[in-house]
Amino acid sequence: MRIRKVAIYARVSTEHEAQLSALENQVQYYDDLIDRHPDWVLYR
């Protein structure tokens, strides 16, 4: 198995509460995606 270093890019345009929630949702989506690929390692 070849290990792949991956990065995520998540952003919002403002600091309003709804936008911060959207940011959390984006990060969670990518965390779940990376969890489903054992050959992916998040590059921090």
N, C-alpha and C positions, 0 to 999 in steps of 0.2 A: 504494500500500500504506500502510495506517495503522499506525503504530508504537504498540504497547501496552506500557506499563510494567507489569511483573508482579512480584509478591513471592512468596516461599515461606515457609511456616511449618513447621518441623520441630522435634520435641522428643522428649525421653526423660524418664523419671521418676527415673532414678538415674544414677550415674556408673560403674556396673559395666561391665566389658569388653563384655559382650553388648549392653548398651544403647548403648554408644558405637558399636559396629558397626552397630546398627540406625539410629542417627542418620546415619552415613555413607551407608547404603543409601537413606534418605529423601532426602538431599540429592542423591545421584547420580540418583535417579529424576526429581526435578524438573529437574536440569540437562539430562538427556536429553530431557525433555518440552519444555523451552524451546528446545533445539537443533533440534527438529523443527518449530518455528514461527518462521520468519525474521522475522515482524513483531512478535515478543515481545522485549522487552529487560528483563533482570533489574534491578529497582530495588534498589540496595544501600543 
